[in-house]
Amino acid sequence: MEYADPGKSHSYVKLIAAVLLCLVVGSMGSLVTTTGSGSWYESLEKPAFTPPNWVFGPVWTTLFILMGIALYLVWQSGTERRDVQIALAVFGIQFALNVLWSFLFFGMQSPLLGLVEIVLLWIMIAVTIVLFYQIRKIAGYLLVPYIVWVTIATALNYSVYILNP
């Protein structure tokens, strides 16, 4: 009879916890995000490259899953390590900024505050990618789609700000 490796099952629990953390915390921004008919966002002038509203949910869900996997890989590298502690702290800061953006842009209906904040978010994502890459290369690579999407979101935020004086 074979026995399960308790370390391996603990590892799966940490992976699931990291992914769920990103999905749950990441979804907090949706509390203030209203994009449907009659919403403030719907009334804004938007650039031609604006994705359809239905794209955002699946993209963010995918990105949060990738972020959770990356977080897990760094976490597994050992929280007693100083570089891991710093990387996890920076990850936490960028993730808080991620959630904050929805509250500034949608909740406060402020493209200007959203723009200032998303630039800070982009910088923190870049720092997180570098720190994660130094610990586990794949963890850094898993965050590349995230920074690409936030780059698009930054251009969209900027355009909304310019088009809606």
Backbone as a chain_set.jsonl record, in Angstrom:
{"seq": "MEYADPGKSHSYVKLIAAVLLCLVVGSMGSLVTTTGSGSWYESLEKPAFTPPNWVFGPVWTTLFILMGIALYLVWQSGTERRDVQIALAVFGIQFALNVLWSFLFFGMQSPLLGLVEIVLLWIMIAVTIVLFYQIRKIAGYLLVPYIVWVTIATALNYSVYILNP", "coords": {"N": [[0.845, -1.176, 0.0], [0.558, 2.204, -0.861], [1.526, 5.294, 0.593], [0.412, 8.617, 0.994], [2.482, 11.424, 0.502], [2.938, 13.529, 3.136], [4.089, 16.068, 3.028], [3.777, 16.78, 0.394], [0.97, 16.979, 0.111], [0.537, 19.091, 1.83], [1.78, 21.031, 0.382], [0.059, 21.272, -1.815], [-2.129, 22.367, -0.515], [-1.088, 24.86, 0.211], [-0.709, 25.932, -2.338], [-3.369, 26.065, -3.299], [-4.393, 27.792, -1.361], [-2.903, 30.138, -1.899], [-3.75, 30.759, -4.51], [-6.534, 31.047, -4.102], [-6.493, 33.187, -2.287], [-5.566, 35.273, -3.96], [-7.644, 35.334, -5.856], [-9.912, 35.936, -4.245], [-9.21, 38.332, -2.816], [-8.5, 39.892, -5.003], [-10.953, 40.102, -6.298], [-12.264, 41.962, -4.801], [-12.208, 44.52, -5.824], [-14.253, 44.469, -7.642], [-16.485, 45.114, -6.242], [-17.019, 47.799, -6.449], [-17.021, 48.247, -9.112], [-18.803, 49.091, -11.776], [-20.03, 48.638, -14.9], [-22.05, 48.437, -16.694], [-25.073, 49.133, -18.613], [-26.235, 52.424, -18.308], [-24.433, 53.08, -16.322], [-21.825, 55.054, -14.736], [-19.338, 54.592, -15.951], [-20.115, 53.604, -18.444], [-21.095, 55.901, -19.567], [-18.882, 57.368, -20.218], [-16.561, 58.766, -22.602], [-14.67, 56.656, -24.594], [-11.57, 55.186, -25.768], [-10.93, 53.769, -29.074], [-9.675, 51.299, -28.789], [-10.719, 50.064, -26.579], [-11.477, 47.219, -24.763], [-14.289, 44.915, -25.039], [-16.784, 44.885, -22.441], [-17.256, 42.277, -21.394], [-14.838, 40.97, -21.518], [-13.167, 41.62, -19.402], [-13.7, 40.234, -16.911], [-13.021, 37.374, -17.359], [-10.299, 37.757, -18.088], [-9.131, 39.02, -15.812], [-9.649, 37.03, -13.901], [-8.052, 34.933, -14.857], [-5.535, 36.196, -14.659], [-5.368, 36.591, -11.866], [-5.248, 33.943, -11.016], [-2.779, 33.159, -12.161], [-1.151, 34.95, -10.734], [-1.519, 33.929, -8.17], [-0.323, 31.395, -8.409], [2.316, 32.172, -8.943], [2.859, 33.542, -6.562], [2.669, 31.393, -4.747], [4.889, 29.831, -5.616], [7.061, 31.446, -4.908], [6.625, 31.713, -2.158], [6.952, 29.032, -1.412], [9.66, 28.879, -1.587], [10.764, 29.505, 0.788], [10.037, 31.19, 3.596], [11.733, 32.047, 5.531], [13.86, 33.185, 4.353], [15.409, 36.248, 3.567], [15.22, 37.57, 1.042], [12.92, 36.405, 0.011], [11.034, 37.249, 1.877], [11.059, 40.024, 1.381], [10.233, 40.051, -1.305], [7.649, 38.966, -1.044], [6.453, 40.949, 0.53], [6.551, 43.162, -1.212], [4.964, 42.132, -3.241], [2.53, 42.067, -1.844], [2.095, 44.835, -1.49], [1.842, 45.724, -4.181], [-0.412, 44.293, -4.829], [-2.357, 45.32, -3.133], [-2.437, 47.886, -4.214], [-3.486, 47.217, -6.691], [-6.15, 46.476, -6.07], [-6.972, 48.875, -4.915], [-7.059, 50.607, -7.124], [-9.531, 50.175, -8.471], [-11.305, 51.258, -6.626], [-10.562, 53.932, -6.665], [-10.784, 54.711, -9.421], [-13.365, 53.705, -10.322], [-15.056, 53.691, -7.962], [-14.649, 56.281, -6.8], [-15.003, 57.605, -9.089], [-12.912, 58.757, -10.589], [-10.865, 59.312, -13.062], [-8.381, 60.629, -13.081], [-7.173, 60.22, -10.472], [-7.136, 57.445, -10.626], [-5.352, 57.129, -12.762], [-2.909, 58.184, -11.777], [-2.485, 56.38, -9.705], [-2.415, 53.901, -11.059], [-0.086, 54.061, -12.49], [1.789, 53.943, -10.422], [1.121, 51.368, -9.562], [1.912, 49.869, -11.833], [4.694, 50.233, -11.745], [5.254, 48.933, -9.316], [4.443, 46.347, -9.96], [6.373, 45.732, -11.868], [8.684, 45.774, -10.253], [8.013, 43.661, -8.553], [8.011, 41.538, -10.397], [10.752, 41.416, -11.064], [11.87, 40.794, -8.531], [10.562, 38.349, -7.942], [11.459, 36.822, -10.114], [14.173, 36.629, -9.51], [14.094, 34.866, -7.434], [12.54, 32.594, -8.183], [12.534, 31.813, -11.394], [10.329, 31.109, -13.085], [8.199, 32.108, -11.599], [8.47, 34.859, -11.906], [8.072, 35.017, -14.695], [5.394, 34.222, -14.844], [4.049, 36.488, -14.1], [4.226, 38.22, -16.202], [2.056, 38.369, -18.163], [0.272, 39.814, -16.59], [1.5, 42.368, -16.191], [1.487, 43.181, -18.817], [-1.28, 43.367, -19.322], [-1.944, 45.356, -17.446], [-0.491, 47.428, -18.523], [-1.963, 47.903, -20.851], [-4.345, 48.625, -19.585], [-3.468, 50.947, -18.339], [-2.991, 52.629, -20.528], [-5.609, 52.764, -21.426], [-6.876, 53.957, -19.203], [-5.519, 56.433, -19.196], [-6.376, 57.423, -21.685], [-9.151, 57.627, -21.238], [-9.108, 59.584, -19.278], [-8.084, 61.789, -20.756], [-10.008, 62.033, -22.785], [-12.267, 62.764, -21.422], [-12.619, 65.5, -20.15]], "CA": [[0.0, 0.0, 0.0], [1.333, 3.445, -0.908], [1.04, 6.366, 1.461], [0.609, 9.961, 0.443], [3.537, 12.226, 1.124], [2.276, 14.65, 3.815], [4.672, 17.324, 2.558], [3.198, 17.077, -0.912], [-0.405, 17.443, 0.295], [0.659, 20.422, 2.431], [2.157, 21.895, -0.722], [-1.166, 21.549, -2.568], [-2.943, 23.269, 0.308], [-0.5, 26.195, 0.072], [-1.01, 26.393, -3.696], [-4.791, 26.43, -3.333], [-4.548, 28.982, -0.513], [-2.344, 31.298, -2.599], [-4.633, 31.085, -5.636], [-7.789, 31.564, -3.546], [-6.216, 34.517, -1.741], [-5.528, 36.228, -5.07], [-8.979, 35.442, -6.44], [-10.839, 36.595, -3.321], [-8.793, 39.721, -2.6], [-8.584, 40.57, -6.291], [-12.349, 40.372, -6.655], [-12.8, 43.065, -3.985], [-12.391, 45.686, -6.689], [-15.526, 44.364, -8.36], [-17.544, 45.676, -5.398], [-17.306, 49.169, -6.881], [-16.875, 48.315, -10.561], [-20.055, 48.973, -12.508], [-19.74, 49.037, -16.276], [-23.214, 48.156, -17.528], [-25.939, 50.184, -19.139], [-26.619, 53.454, -17.351], [-23.381, 53.32, -15.332], [-20.905, 56.164, -14.974], [-18.331, 54.145, -16.908], [-20.75, 53.5, -19.759], [-21.319, 57.259, -20.096], [-17.605, 57.987, -20.576], [-15.968, 58.617, -23.926], [-13.569, 55.7, -24.471], [-10.818, 55.025, -27.017], [-11.341, 52.681, -29.963], [-9.073, 50.023, -28.388], [-11.345, 49.587, -25.347], [-12.036, 45.864, -24.913], [-15.683, 44.806, -24.595], [-16.896, 44.677, -20.988], [-17.241, 40.862, -21.024], [-13.459, 40.475, -21.526], [-12.461, 41.931, -18.158], [-13.848, 39.175, -15.905], [-12.146, 36.223, -17.628], [-8.879, 38.145, -18.076], [-8.696, 39.212, -14.43], [-9.654, 35.728, -13.228], [-6.834, 34.246, -15.301], [-4.371, 36.879, -14.078], [-5.318, 36.309, -10.431], [-4.773, 32.558, -10.874], [-1.335, 33.193, -12.432], [-0.521, 35.621, -9.6], [-1.541, 32.985, -7.052], [0.702, 30.371, -8.654], [3.616, 32.833, -8.747], [2.973, 33.775, -5.12], [2.957, 30.086, -4.157], [6.255, 29.413, -5.945], [7.989, 32.24, -4.087], [6.334, 31.313, -0.782], [7.567, 27.712, -1.25], [11.119, 29.012, -1.568], [11.188, 29.637, 2.181], [9.76, 32.511, 4.173], [12.822, 32.456, 6.429], [14.832, 33.902, 3.52], [15.165, 37.698, 3.495], [14.778, 37.944, -0.303], [11.532, 35.957, -0.112], [10.233, 38.159, 2.699], [10.951, 41.295, 0.659], [9.406, 39.811, -2.493], [6.262, 38.8, -0.607], [5.97, 42.267, 0.967], [6.332, 43.969, -2.415], [3.776, 41.551, -3.864], [1.382, 42.552, -1.08], [1.893, 46.254, -1.797], [1.295, 45.877, -5.531], [-1.758, 43.718, -4.858], [-3.215, 46.332, -2.507], [-2.606, 48.935, -5.224], [-4.376, 46.667, -7.708], [-7.518, 46.594, -5.564], [-7.246, 50.299, -4.705], [-7.355, 51.274, -8.39], [-10.977, 50.111, -8.738], [-11.978, 52.188, -5.725], [-10.275, 55.299, -7.119], [-11.324, 54.953, -10.754], [-14.807, 53.468, -10.375], [-15.736, 54.112, -6.742], [-14.597, 57.746, -6.692], [-15.235, 58.098, -10.449], [-11.815, 59.68, -10.841], [-9.817, 58.843, -13.963], [-7.091, 61.221, -12.708], [-6.61, 59.447, -9.354], [-6.864, 56.116, -11.159], [-4.157, 57.2, -13.597], [-1.738, 58.342, -10.902], [-2.323, 55.149, -8.956], [-2.072, 52.766, -11.93], [1.347, 54.196, -12.809], [2.476, 53.36, -9.252], [0.874, 49.928, -9.627], [2.758, 49.317, -12.888], [6.063, 50.216, -11.219], [5.338, 47.889, -8.287], [4.384, 45.047, -10.644], [7.702, 45.521, -12.467], [9.591, 45.419, -9.154], [7.625, 42.313, -8.123], [8.498, 40.591, -11.407], [12.208, 41.278, -10.895], [12.138, 40.085, -7.273], [10.103, 36.968, -8.09], [12.359, 36.183, -11.074], [15.436, 36.336, -8.828], [13.877, 33.745, -6.519], [12.089, 31.484, -9.044], [12.339, 32.418, -12.72], [8.969, 30.892, -13.574], [7.303, 33.004, -10.86], [8.562, 36.144, -12.599], [7.432, 34.878, -16.008], [3.943, 34.117, -14.668], [3.494, 37.826, -13.904], [4.358, 39.017, -17.428], [0.739, 38.74, -18.709], [-0.304, 40.808, -15.676], [2.026, 43.702, -16.497], [1.011, 43.521, -20.16], [-2.667, 43.803, -19.177], [-1.957, 46.641, -16.733], [-0.013, 48.417, -19.496], [-3.149, 48.234, -21.655], [-5.261, 49.339, -18.69], [-2.909, 52.288, -18.129], [-3.295, 53.387, -21.747], [-7.057, 52.981, -21.411], [-7.135, 54.941, -18.15], [-5.02, 57.717, -19.703], [-7.27, 57.868, -22.75], [-10.41, 58.043, -20.622], [-8.828, 60.87, -18.63], [-7.932, 62.824, -21.805], [-11.268, 62.164, -23.547], [-13.366, 63.197, -20.534], [-12.085, 66.578, -19.295]], "C": [[0.892, 1.242, 0.0], [0.686, 4.494, -0.011], [1.342, 7.699, 0.81], [1.706, 10.663, 1.223], [2.88, 13.438, 1.784], [2.828, 16.007, 3.382], [4.067, 17.764, 1.238], [1.77, 17.602, -0.77], [-0.417, 18.834, 0.939], [0.986, 21.453, 1.349], [0.933, 22.261, -1.569], [-2.073, 22.508, -1.811], [-2.416, 24.702, 0.181], [-0.775, 26.773, -1.319], [-2.457, 26.863, -3.788], [-5.028, 27.694, -2.518], [-4.051, 30.239, -1.231], [-3.247, 31.728, -3.752], [-5.944, 31.671, -5.123], [-7.606, 32.96, -2.958], [-6.253, 35.556, -2.86], [-6.903, 36.413, -5.699], [-9.931, 36.23, -5.538], [-10.472, 38.066, -3.131], [-8.913, 40.512, -3.904], [-10.004, 40.932, -6.675], [-12.956, 41.504, -5.832], [-13.031, 44.321, -4.819], [-13.713, 45.668, -7.423], [-16.691, 44.917, -7.539], [-17.946, 47.073, -5.85], [-17.247, 49.337, -8.404], [-18.212, 48.041, -11.233], [-19.822, 49.502, -13.911], [-20.94, 48.896, -17.196], [-23.974, 49.393, -17.959], [-26.376, 51.141, -18.03], [-25.569, 53.773, -16.301], [-22.552, 54.544, -15.709], [-19.899, 55.776, -16.048], [-18.899, 54.086, -18.322], [-20.92, 54.875, -20.404], [-20.028, 57.951, -20.55], [-17.273, 57.792, -22.05], [-14.751, 57.711, -23.75], [-12.856, 55.556, -25.808], [-11.291, 53.8, -27.8], [-10.801, 51.325, -29.518], [-9.65, 49.458, -27.084], [-11.915, 48.182, -25.569], [-13.517, 45.866, -24.511], [-15.731, 44.45, -23.105], [-16.76, 43.211, -20.578], [-15.825, 40.295, -20.942], [-12.807, 40.597, -20.146], [-12.541, 40.82, -17.117], [-12.945, 37.976, -16.166], [-10.653, 36.571, -17.597], [-8.392, 38.289, -16.641], [-8.68, 37.899, -13.657], [-8.389, 34.952, -13.577], [-5.589, 34.869, -14.665], [-4.247, 36.604, -12.583], [-4.853, 34.879, -10.166], [-3.265, 32.502, -11.107], [-0.581, 33.862, -11.284], [-0.455, 34.684, -8.4], [-0.487, 31.905, -7.197], [2.093, 30.958, -8.427], [3.879, 33.075, -7.261], [3.347, 32.475, -4.41], [4.408, 29.675, -4.39], [7.293, 30.169, -5.117], [7.839, 31.861, -2.623], [7.007, 29.973, -0.478], [9.085, 27.787, -1.151], [11.658, 29.271, -0.163], [11.03, 31.023, 2.746], [10.803, 32.945, 5.192], [13.892, 33.246, 5.669], [14.445, 35.381, 3.404], [14.656, 38.12, 2.117], [13.325, 37.538, -0.544], [10.617, 36.883, 0.684], [10.005, 39.489, 1.977], [10.036, 41.137, -0.553], [7.936, 39.673, -2.12], [5.664, 40.127, -0.14], [5.668, 43.157, -0.233], [5.11, 43.451, -3.173], [2.518, 42.065, -3.171], [1.07, 44.006, -1.372], [1.28, 46.417, -3.179], [-0.125, 45.336, -5.593], [-2.763, 44.672, -4.209], [-3.469, 47.481, -3.489], [-3.551, 48.476, -6.331], [-5.833, 46.858, -7.288], [-7.903, 48.068, -5.407], [-7.641, 51.005, -5.998], [-8.853, 51.288, -8.678], [-11.741, 51.104, -7.874], [-11.746, 53.638, -6.147], [-10.961, 55.59, -8.446], [-12.849, 54.833, -10.773], [-15.538, 54.023, -9.16], [-15.791, 55.619, -6.594], [-14.846, 58.414, -8.045], [-14.185, 59.137, -10.837], [-10.756, 59.062, -11.761], [-8.44, 59.412, -13.619], [-6.442, 60.443, -11.567], [-6.281, 58.025, -9.796], [-5.575, 56.09, -11.96], [-2.886, 57.312, -12.755], [-1.444, 57.013, -10.203], [-1.881, 53.991, -9.852], [-0.613, 52.841, -12.397], [2.183, 53.626, -11.653], [2.317, 51.84, -9.238], [1.796, 49.277, -10.647], [4.207, 49.191, -12.407], [6.224, 49.088, -10.198], [5.223, 46.493, -8.889], [5.749, 44.736, -11.239], [8.713, 45.109, -11.401], [9.292, 43.995, -8.67], [8.14, 41.263, -9.103], [9.999, 40.349, -11.234], [12.528, 40.463, -9.639], [11.723, 38.619, -7.363], [11.045, 36.202, -9.017], [13.676, 35.778, -10.407], [15.312, 35.133, -7.898], [13.509, 32.475, -7.292], [11.733, 32.088, -10.397], [10.905, 32.3, -13.215], [7.963, 31.809, -12.871], [7.315, 34.402, -11.485], [7.851, 36.099, -13.938], [5.913, 34.836, -15.901], [3.274, 35.48, -14.491], [3.584, 38.703, -15.153], [2.99, 39.338, -18.056], [0.039, 39.824, -17.877], [0.199, 42.207, -16.02], [1.619, 44.132, -17.911], [-0.421, 44.056, -20.074], [-2.75, 45.157, -18.465], [-1.395, 47.754, -17.62], [-1.173, 48.859, -20.392], [-4.131, 49.044, -20.822], [-4.781, 50.763, -18.424], [-3.197, 53.17, -19.336], [-4.783, 53.703, -21.822], [-7.428, 54.048, -20.391], [-6.707, 56.333, -18.61], [-5.964, 58.275, -20.766], [-8.601, 58.346, -22.201], [-10.227, 59.401, -19.953], [-8.773, 62.005, -19.661], [-9.254, 63.089, -22.515], [-12.422, 62.711, -22.728], [-12.882, 64.283, -19.582], [-13.072, 67.041, -18.239]], "O": [[1.857, 1.325, 0.76], [-0.536, 4.563, 0.118], [2.375, 7.886, 0.168], [1.831, 10.512, 2.438], [2.324, 14.289, 1.09], [2.093, 16.995, 3.376], [3.87, 18.953, 0.99], [1.393, 18.559, -1.446], [-1.28, 19.656, 0.631], [0.526, 22.594, 1.399], [0.782, 23.408, -1.99], [-2.713, 23.368, -2.416], [-3.197, 25.645, 0.057], [-1.042, 27.967, -1.456], [-2.728, 27.948, -4.303], [-5.781, 28.573, -2.939], [-4.7, 31.284, -1.177], [-3.483, 32.92, -3.949], [-6.417, 32.68, -5.645], [-8.473, 33.82, -3.117], [-6.897, 36.597, -2.724], [-7.283, 37.534, -6.038], [-10.67, 37.092, -6.014], [-11.324, 38.943, -3.268], [-9.368, 41.655, -3.907], [-10.233, 41.962, -7.31], [-14.057, 41.961, -6.139], [-13.948, 45.093, -4.543], [-14.241, 46.718, -7.788], [-17.768, 45.163, -8.083], [-19.09, 47.485, -5.654], [-17.406, 50.445, -8.916], [-18.691, 46.907, -11.256], [-19.463, 50.665, -14.097], [-20.84, 49.214, -18.381], [-23.572, 50.529, -17.704], [-26.825, 50.721, -16.963], [-25.787, 54.651, -15.467], [-22.576, 55.004, -16.851], [-19.638, 56.558, -16.962], [-18.234, 54.476, -19.281], [-20.894, 55.003, -21.628], [-20.079, 58.999, -21.193], [-17.651, 56.794, -22.663], [-13.909, 57.947, -22.884], [-13.454, 55.776, -26.862], [-11.959, 52.917, -27.261], [-11.401, 50.297, -29.833], [-9.125, 48.483, -26.546], [-12.74, 47.98, -26.46], [-13.949, 46.718, -23.735], [-14.828, 43.796, -22.583], [-16.204, 42.924, -19.518], [-15.629, 39.233, -20.349], [-11.984, 39.762, -19.773], [-11.529, 40.498, -16.496], [-12.174, 37.591, -15.287], [-9.838, 35.772, -17.134], [-7.349, 37.739, -16.286], [-7.788, 37.678, -12.838], [-7.736, 34.385, -12.701], [-4.701, 34.159, -14.191], [-3.14, 36.406, -12.083], [-4.139, 34.631, -9.194], [-2.546, 31.867, -10.336], [0.496, 33.408, -10.9], [0.552, 34.648, -7.692], [0.17, 31.538, -6.223], [2.945, 30.328, -7.801], [4.982, 32.841, -6.768], [4.243, 32.463, -3.565], [5.08, 29.22, -3.465], [8.288, 29.59, -4.681], [8.838, 31.706, -1.922], [7.572, 29.799, 0.602], [9.722, 26.846, -0.677], [12.87, 29.256, 0.052], [11.796, 31.929, 2.418], [10.77, 34.079, 5.67], [14.735, 33.9, 6.283], [13.282, 35.708, 3.168], [13.748, 38.947, 2.029], [12.586, 38.247, -1.226], [9.544, 37.257, 0.21], [8.891, 40.013, 1.967], [9.173, 41.979, -0.802], [7.07, 40.209, -2.81], [4.489, 40.396, -0.391], [4.639, 43.832, -0.263], [4.315, 44.238, -3.686], [1.554, 42.453, -3.831], [-0.099, 44.376, -1.49], [0.312, 47.159, -3.345], [-0.956, 45.865, -6.332], [-3.89, 44.81, -4.685], [-4.588, 47.986, -3.582], [-4.333, 49.274, -6.848], [-6.65, 47.346, -8.069], [-9.025, 48.459, -5.727], [-8.474, 51.911, -5.972], [-9.389, 52.318, -9.089], [-12.707, 51.718, -8.328], [-12.635, 54.477, -6.001], [-11.645, 56.605, -8.581], [-13.541, 55.759, -11.194], [-16.527, 54.741, -9.303], [-16.846, 56.181, -6.298], [-14.894, 59.641, -8.137], [-14.497, 60.22, -11.332], [-9.854, 58.369, -11.291], [-7.431, 58.744, -13.842], [-5.283, 60.044, -11.676], [-5.264, 57.464, -9.388], [-4.792, 55.145, -11.856], [-1.906, 56.608, -13.002], [-0.294, 56.582, -10.125], [-1.052, 53.18, -9.439], [0.015, 51.817, -12.664], [3.162, 52.916, -11.881], [3.265, 51.114, -8.94], [2.401, 48.244, -10.361], [4.86, 48.173, -12.633], [7.223, 48.37, -10.218], [5.838, 45.552, -8.386], [6.233, 43.61, -11.132], [9.51, 44.197, -11.621], [10.211, 43.219, -8.408], [8.648, 40.221, -8.69], [10.454, 39.206, -11.255], [13.356, 39.553, -9.679], [12.456, 37.74, -6.908], [11.393, 35.056, -8.734], [14.227, 34.717, -10.701], [16.301, 34.462, -7.607], [14.099, 31.416, -7.078], [10.735, 32.798, -10.52], [10.33, 33.271, -13.706], [6.984, 32.237, -13.482], [6.271, 35.049, -11.577], [7.115, 37.021, -14.288], [5.216, 35.358, -16.771], [2.07, 35.613, -14.706], [3.066, 39.82, -15.156], [2.774, 40.483, -18.453], [-0.698, 40.648, -18.417], [-0.6, 43.137, -16.129], [1.428, 45.321, -18.166], [-0.741, 45.078, -20.681], [-3.55, 46.01, -18.851], [-1.792, 48.91, -17.476], [-1.341, 50.05, -20.657], [-4.686, 50.035, -21.297], [-5.592, 51.681, -18.299], [-3.6, 54.323, -19.185], [-5.168, 54.796, -22.238], [-8.213, 54.948, -20.691], [-7.447, 57.301, -18.434], [-6.307, 59.457, -20.744], [-9.127, 59.364, -22.651], [-11.096, 60.268, -20.052], [-9.359, 63.066, -19.445], [-9.583, 64.237, -22.813], [-13.454, 63.084, -23.288], [-12.745, 64.056, -18.38], [-12.76, 67.937, -17.453]]}, "num_chains": 1, "name": "protein.A"}
